[in-house]
Amino acid sequence: MATLTIRNVDPELQKRLRVRAALNGRSMEAELRHILKDVLRAHDDEHEVSLAESIRRRFAPFGGVDDLVLPPREAVGEPPEFKD
């Protein structure tokens, strides 16, 4: 596992981190890991797109699908009968 060193941290920020860590029952190091994990997970969630949005984005350069004209539906015939 990697080790990170953060230099020149504002003393007020460090104090707030210490308080937040204590309120959550974690060390400052564990609190930082938790914060980083939450922020990066939220960032990943922003990039997840529904299937409908993915289709819309794919066809946008070709004029999109919003103005797509669909032909009217027609009744279909009876299904075929199969003999045993």
Backbone torsions as a table, in degrees:
resi	resn	phi	psi	omega
1	MET	NA	143.8	-176.6
2	ALA	-77.3	155.6	175.2
3	THR	-117.7	131.8	178.9
4	LEU	-113.2	143.0	174.4
5	THR	-120.4	127.9	179.5
6	ILE	-114.2	119.3	-177.9
7	ARG	-102.3	163.1	174.5
8	ASN	56.5	43.8	177.0
9	VAL	-79.3	131.1	178.2
10	ASP	-59.0	130.2	-178.1
11	PRO	-56.7	-35.4	178.4
12	GLU	-66.4	-38.9	177.3
13	LEU	-65.5	-41.0	178.1
14	GLN	-63.3	-40.5	179.0
15	LYS	-63.4	-44.9	179.5
16	ARG	-63.6	-38.2	177.5
17	LEU	-64.2	-43.3	179.8
18	ARG	-61.0	-42.8	179.6
19	VAL	-65.9	-45.6	179.7
20	ARG	-61.0	-43.4	179.4
21	ALA	-61.9	-43.0	-179.7
22	ALA	-64.6	-41.4	179.3
23	LEU	-62.9	-31.2	-179.3
24	ASN	-94.8	2.4	177.8
25	GLY	68.9	31.9	179.9
26	ARG	-125.8	162.7	171.9
27	SER	-74.6	166.2	177.8
28	MET	-61.5	-39.5	179.4
29	GLU	-63.8	-45.1	178.8
30	ALA	-65.3	-37.0	178.5
31	GLU	-64.6	-41.7	177.5
32	LEU	-62.9	-41.7	177.2
33	ARG	-61.2	-42.1	179.5
34	HIS	-63.1	-45.0	179.7
35	ILE	-61.5	-47.4	-179.6
36	LEU	-61.4	-43.4	-180.0
37	LYS	-61.6	-44.9	-180.0
38	ASP	-63.7	-44.0	-178.6
39	VAL	-65.8	-43.9	-178.5
40	LEU	-71.0	-34.5	176.6
41	ARG	-65.5	-43.1	178.4
42	ALA	-62.4	-38.4	178.8
43	HIS	-65.0	-40.2	177.9
44	ASP	-65.2	-38.8	-179.8
45	ASP	-63.8	-31.1	179.2
46	GLU	-64.7	-26.3	-177.2
47	HIS	-88.6	-11.6	177.6
48	GLU	-74.9	131.1	-175.2
49	VAL	-125.1	143.2	177.9
50	SER	-68.7	164.2	179.1
51	LEU	-61.0	-42.6	-179.7
52	ALA	-61.6	-43.4	179.7
53	GLU	-67.4	-37.3	177.7
54	SER	-62.3	-42.8	178.3
55	ILE	-65.1	-44.1	179.8
56	ARG	-59.5	-44.4	179.5
57	ARG	-65.4	-37.6	-178.6
58	ARG	-64.2	-39.2	-175.6
59	PHE	-94.3	-4.5	179.7
60	ALA	-56.3	-43.9	180.0
61	PRO	-64.2	-18.0	-178.4
62	PHE	-100.5	13.8	-179.9
63	GLY	107.2	-5.2	176.0
64	GLY	77.9	-175.4	179.9
65	VAL	-120.1	0.6	-178.7
66	ASP	-66.1	-34.9	-178.1
67	ASP	-99.5	16.4	-178.3
68	LEU	-66.4	126.9	179.3
69	VAL	-96.9	120.7	179.6
70	LEU	-98.4	139.2	178.0
71	PRO	-68.3	153.1	179.8
72	PRO	-64.8	150.1	178.8
73	ARG	-75.3	143.2	177.6
74	GLU	-122.4	148.6	177.2
75	ALA	-67.0	143.2	177.9
76	VAL	-99.3	160.8	-179.8
77	GLY	-71.6	178.4	177.9
78	GLU	-69.4	148.7	177.7
79	PRO	-69.1	152.8	-179.3
80	PRO	-69.6	153.5	176.4
81	GLU	-102.6	134.5	179.2
82	PHE	-109.6	137.7	179.1
83	LYS	-92.8	143.2	-179.7
84	ASP	-76.1	NA	NA
